[in-house]
Amino acid sequence: MIIGYVQKYFNCYDCNREGLLSAYNPKVTFSLCLNMSSQCTNRSFRFEDAYYRDNRNLKRLSGRESYHDEKRSKLLHHGKIDTVNLITKLPPTEHDPASFRLDSCYFSTNMIAFSLTGVFKEGKSTDKVRPLRSFYRSFVCVPDPEIQMTIINDQYVISNITGYQYKKYFQQNRRPNDSAQASSEPSTSSNNVADEKTRMIQQFSTESKLNLEWSKYCLDHAQWNYEQAAKIFMEYKDSIPKEAFLV
């Protein structure tokens, strides 16, 4: 039941967030938190302003204690209309179901609680660069006579992906013609392709001043079209973290 519910929820989240109104309980409480200091982060991409406005990361609060109490309360969203209104303002997403990991399930006659982790692409499908994000969702649901259950508590944590998630994602999403070509061509051809990619990475690093890892990342996203990777780099240069550049 939970697996089917999760699939329907995230299909709706990616395509029609207004349709999630029925998924939430009228008394739902929702919170959003950005984890920007994870030591497991593989690559850092700047978060959109829409995230920062409702970021309830308590470590980021500063100022007097009375202000903290006010801010903590203000950043909790109550009711399904307020919750869906916030969700619809967040950047577009495309979740990868293959990355979902269900955990911490609890069942009782009056409640179901579970947590979910995974990866999603951020931005529209037409965007040149779509950062990969890691997410953690903690759902508490109560029975509903019409749609089985509704969400009464939703805690949403977003961070940049870990190195493990990055490798796993690109292994799972390798284009079919890549693997077919690799199996049909001689090993010498594969070696030539690998050598060419290594040369492109080194050249891109020299010209952009990015380190090798980030140079490979740019080329990956441009599907190894060098000119396209250079255009993407120039467009998003100011949002790339300092540690991505050579000293």
N, C-alpha and C positions, 0 to 999 in steps of 0.2 A: 504493500500500500504506500509506504513512504517513497519508494523509488519512483512509482508512477506519479505521485504528488509532486516530487521534486522536478521531474522532467516537465510536467505541465507548467509549474511555476516559472522555471527559467526560460522556457519557450515564450511564455507570455512576457516575462521581464525583458527579453531581448527584442520582442516584436511589437508589443502593445501593452505598455505598463499601466495605462488607464484600466485595462481589463483585470488588473490585480485587486481591484477594489473589493470584489467578492471573496478574495482569498484571506482578507484580514478581518479580524474580529472588531466590532465597534469599540471595544475597550483596549485595543492593542497599544503597546508601548514599543517605540522604535528608536534605535540609536545607531549612529554612524561614527566609526573611528578609523583614522588613518595611522597606520604603523609605518612611520617614516624613518625609523632608526634600527630596523632589523639588521642584525649582524650577518644574517644568512642571505641578504639581498644580493642578487646576481648583477643587476643593472638598475640604476636609478633614473626614472623619468619624472619630470615635474608633474605634479597633480594639478588638475583643473581647479579654478577658483570655486566652482560649485561644490567641490569636496571640502575645501577649507572652511567655507561659511558654516557648515554643520558638523565639523569635526569635533567629536566629543572625546578626544584623547586627553585624559585628565593630566597627563604629564606636561602637556603644552600650555596649561593654564598658568597665568602669572598675575601678580597684583594682590590686592588685599583679599582676605579670606571671605568677606561678605560678597565680593565680586565673584569668587569661585562658586559659592553656593548658588548665586543667581544664574551664572553661566551654565552650571551643571543641570539646573532645572530647565533652563531655556532650551538646551540642546537635546532634551528628551522630547520626542514627538508622540502625542497621544491621539488615539482615534484613527480610524482607517482613512478618513479624508485627508487629514494632516500628513499621515505617513505616505500615502500614494502621491500626494502633491509634492513632497520632497523627492521621492524616487523618480518622478517624471522629469525633474530638473537636473538630475545627474547625467553625465555623458553617456552616449549610446554604448552598448556592450554586445559582445558575441561570446557567450560562454562555450567552453569545450567540455561536453558531457564525459568524454573519455578521461578527463582529469579529475572528475568528482570522486571524493572519498567521504563516505558516510561514517560517522563515529558517534560515540557517546549517546546511544539510544536508550530512552527510558519510556516504559509503557505503564499506564494504569488505566482504570476505567474512566477517569476524568481528565486525563492529560497524556500527551505524547511530547517528548522533548528529544531533540537530536541536533547534532552539529554537522556541518558540511564544509569541506575545503575544496578548492579547485582553482582553475585558471580561466581568465577571459581576456579577449582583445578589447581594448578601449577605443572608441571612436567609430565613425561611420565607415561602411565598407568602401567608400570612395576616397577616404583619407589616404595620403601617401605613407604616413607613419601611424601605426596603431600599436601603442605600448601594450605589452603583456603585463597583466596584473594578477596577483595572487589574492584570493579572498577567503574569508572564514565567516560562515553564517551560523548563528545559534538560533534555532526556532523552538518555541514552545507553542503547542497547538492544543485546542480543546475541541470536543465533539460538536458537530453541527448536523442537524437533521437533514439538511438539504444537500450539502456538498462534503459530507463525511467529517471534515474538520476545518477550523479556521485558525489563523495565526494570532496569538494573543501577546507574544513577545518575540521581537526580532532584533538581534544584535549583529550588526554588519561591520566587519573589519576588512580593510583593504590595504595591501602593501605591494611593493614591487616583488617580482617573482624571485625565488631562490635559484641557485645554480642547478640544483637537482631538477626543479620544475622546468627550467629552460631546456635542459637536455632532453627530458622526457617528452616535452611538448613537440620539439622538432623531430624527434624520432617517430612519434605517433602520426605527425602530420606531413611526413615526407611525401612528395607527389608520387603517384603510382608509376609514372613514366620514368622517374629517377631510378626506382628499384628494378624496373624491367630492363632499362638500359644497362644498368650495372651488371645484371645477370647475363645479358646477351653479348656484351662486348668483351673482348680480351682484357686481361688484367693490365696489359700495357696501356690500353686506352684509358682505363680508370686511373692509372698512375699519371697519365698526361693531364687529365682533368684536375686531379689533386694538385699537381705542380702548377697548373695555370691559376687555380684559385689561390694558392699560396703566393704566387707572384702578384696577383691583383690585391691581395690583402696588404702585402708589403708596400706596394706602390701607393695604395690608398692611404696608408698610415703616413707615408712620407709626405704626401701632398696635403693631407688634412690635419696632420699633427695629432691624430687620434692614436691611442695604443692599438696593438694588434687585435685584441679581443673586440673592441668597439668597432674597429674597421671591418672585421668579419661580420659583426652584427648589422652594420649598415648595408653591406653587400648582400647578406642573407635576405633582408627586407626588400631589397631592390631586385631579388631573384638573380643576382650576379650580373646585373646590367650596370656597368661601371658609371656611365653618364647619368643614369637615373639615381644611383647611390650618391653621386656628387651633388645633384640637385636637392635631394632630400637633406643631405648634410648642411648645405648652405641655408636651406629654409629653416631648419630646426637647430642650428648651431648654438644659439643663445640659450636653449633649454637643456643642452647636454651638460651633465655635471663636470666639474673641474677635474675630478680624478680620472675621467675618461681620456684626458689629453696627456701627451708625453711631457715630462718635466723639462 
